[in-house]
Amino acid sequence: MKTLLNIGLVLALAVSANAKEIKLLNVSYDPTRELYQEYNDAFAKYWKTKTGDDVVVAQSHGGSGKQAQSVINGLGADVVTLALAYDIDAIAAQAKLLPANWGEKFPNNSTPYTSTIVFLVRKGNPKNIHNWDDLVKAGTSVVVPNPKTSGGARWAYLAAYAYALETFNHDDAKARAFIKQLYKNVPVLDSGARGSTVTFAQRGIGDVLLAWENEAHLASKEFGADKFDIVTPPLSILAEPPVALVTKNAKKHGTTEVANAYLNYLYSDEGQEIAAKNFYRPRNQAIATKYAANFTQLKLVTIDQEFGGWTKAQATHFADGGVFDQIFQPQN
Amino acid sequence: MAQKLFKSKTRVLPGFRLTLGYTLLYLSLIVLIPLAAVFWKTSLLTWPQFVQVITSPQALAAYRLSFGASLLAALINSVFGLIVAWVLVRYNFFGKKFVDALVDLPFALPTAVAGITLATLYAPNGWIGQFFEPLGIKISFTRLGVLVALTFIGLPFIVRTVQPILEDFEPEIEEAAASLGANRWQVFWRIIFPTLTPALITGFALAFARALGEYGSVVFISSNIPMKTQIVPLLIMTKLEQFDYPGATALAVVMLVFSFVLLLTINVLQWWANRYNATNLS
């Protein structure tokens, strides 16, 4: 007992004599677990050599919308790294925890890495799925989460819609019919990206999973590359998952400086390499070239070009009574 | 003396004010204030907006599924839960204690774990689902799956309310009935069953109420398709994730009012059943 006490005392002394230990909370969305695990270690090392302080970054993961809601309701995030800008806008608008122009605080609209939506199919691609129009064929079963609850699903929906707009010469009625046909082929709408991956990979439901590019790579790594193929369609959407400093929380915790450095370091060579290794498309050209083998080239449209930004897309497509709701409304 | 006792404010049993005060405070903190907040948030909607939210086709379909499946699950449990309780009380067999403990499992298991487990078992490639797949019966990701999950979580309520009544049942009554010439079926139907009815109704109400609010297990086994397999709690969640708090609470208010009316009806039924019993037995 006495020795135990002594050990405890020594440990306590060691910690207090040591440099400060700083705690950060990064509230993120579902598929970034592996990315930030690796990145947090790298950043802790970098910060230690730079300032001598220890940084411990705690991570919280979940559906992007739900995570934003937790922060609004008081989860003390120092930084948020979410799936789409709309969710961070909501934090700024509803809880006023960060300025409305948060997107201008870091380079590239505060998105240090980008991603896109690809198809994960069963090995050998038995249904011969190569492009978006293969998804609406009768007898093809498509697994995708609910865009009302999942950020990745919203990107997937918009990617399909963008394809339809391009194909039908921006005829909105035809695009709507296309998207309706697509969601008729969806047997299960999970609430988040991980849920859909499990439904597709473990429960054996569906012929194709619409997934984040990184999630598709992760799934094939996790469940065995001999089970699935990744199909990159010729056209998809440039998904921009943004990062932001939650200024009020950081100020309260006295972590503004380190939290800022944490986000800035994502743009460093090391940060970009970690992103690329985890199958997020890096912004840095040199590193993008180095990891070119990880990323198939395709035409990427942006939400601003095709849909006039998130606020408009949200109101038209995902709000109550929007295009997505109409898909499931009975025919009159 | 008697008059003095009657007029004085001291009660025979001490601690009345303290415990009543505590009860009111506790209930306010735990139940009343959150409920009031729900109604307050909803009041941010205008009346036409409120009506529009709660009568949208998606909402109507979700009520049908939630109330229908919960009702059916509670009914199924009333029949089979009664049998389980009967077996546990009336017979002695090897492993009875174990079976008895098993009944509480749905209470103890985190509902998400239950949902994932059930979804895996009943999926087309799952241990149980594979036998139904060739028959063209799909369980996971259909309404049937929702029913399975709700039945699972409701079972202990029936068993645990019926069990003590059965245990307290005096064998003399049955013996008396038998000596008066009642056959076994008559003894059960005319003597045992009416005595059990109030407990059965209570258990039914509890299981039903529990199923209405269930979220964790259902979202995993349901395919969550709007108009088909979406339960009301999930619809509320999707509204919350869209930051539509008034819309979410509007649906919650509907659920609350409906449940309240249903539970009230069940309570009246129970009161009636009790009275019927009392007059019949006396």
Chai-1 contact restraints between the chains, C-beta under 6 A:
chainA,res_idxA,chainB,res_idxB,connection_type,confidence,min_distance_angstrom,max_distance_angstrom,comment,restraint_id
A,G65,B,E241,contact,1.0,0.0,6.0,A-B,restraint_1
A,K66,B,E241,contact,1.0,0.0,6.0,A-B,restraint_2
A,A90,B,F243,contact,1.0,0.0,6.0,A-B,restraint_3
A,K148,B,T238,contact,1.0,0.0,6.0,A-B,restraint_4
A,T149,B,T238,contact,1.0,0.0,6.0,A-B,restraint_5
A,T149,B,E241,contact,1.0,0.0,6.0,A-B,restraint_6
A,P187,B,S223,contact,1.0,0.0,6.0,A-B,restraint_7
A,V188,B,F141,contact,1.0,0.0,6.0,A-B,restraint_8
A,V188,B,S223,contact,1.0,0.0,6.0,A-B,restraint_9
A,L189,B,N224,contact,1.0,0.0,6.0,A-B,restraint_10
A,L189,B,I225,contact,1.0,0.0,6.0,A-B,restraint_11
A,R203,B,A123,contact,1.0,0.0,6.0,A-B,restraint_12
A,G204,B,N125,contact,1.0,0.0,6.0,A-B,restraint_13
A,F328,B,P226,contact,1.0,0.0,6.0,A-B,restraint_14
A,F328,B,M227,contact,1.0,0.0,6.0,A-B,restraint_15
A,Q329,B,P57,contact,1.0,0.0,6.0,A-B,restraint_16
